[in-house]
Amino acid sequence: MKLRNLFEPALKSRPLRFLSPEMSWTEVVKFLILTNVTVFAAQELLQLHGFFISNFSLIPREFFAGKIWQLFTYMFLHGGFSHILFNMLALWMFGSMLERVWGSKEFLKYYLITGLGGGLCYALFNMGSGVPTVGASGAIYGLLLGYAVLFPDNVIYIWFVIPVKARYFAIIFGLIEFFASFSPESGVAHLAHLGGMVMGYLYLKFGKPRAARPGGRLEEWKRKMEESKREREAEQITEVRKEVDELLDKINRVGYDGLSKDEQNRLEKASKFLRDKGL
């Protein structure tokens, strides 16, 4: 069975705009963002950067020597303001949708699995290295993969300008990380990013999270979205009918030629809208 078949896109009729009203904060996403921001603030304001890096970043050599907690704690450290800013922005964008569909428990499990997988991938390929790595990027790339699987046709705006469907967005950034991983001088843990995506793929493919099962939260979310869509359409139809009635009343009083050009255009568009709806 193809991975795509495990998940139905929640909205088939039209792509979901990336910064839509549905993108409000969810509980686990909010908790993760606040935790990361709090740690970063303590790191910078209390001048604990060196202490945190020495003890809680992922240093492969030390990890394999017994500091196994680093595989978890590295996800909550960041190397600078731009690093945490873009990671938290992506966590909010991708994570809010996934948590809403999967539920908080399933989403948190997926986030941690991909983050741990990304760190482990980095450590395995750099076993003797004493160079630390930090950041939630492994988990973030896992979220990107999950988002692209569930909502492949949704539009993501690169640099908030270039529209790209989620499936192609994930492929593009996956390839960038793959080729960039051959350049260790970049100073970026590309293997952690790739590891997060690979772990996300394996988990969605073989782990079969509860969100993919019949009757799971995905089905419930789809039902609620369809209900919301029908309600919005009904409200729109009511508003259009009201506008048409007002324009027709004016025609009865002053004739069609008494309408302004703008009112004539509005009447034509409203009439076409109602015809297209079969009304």
Beta strands, then each sheet from edge to edge (+ up, - down):
strand 1: 155-158
strand 2: 162-165
sheet 1: 1+ 2-
end
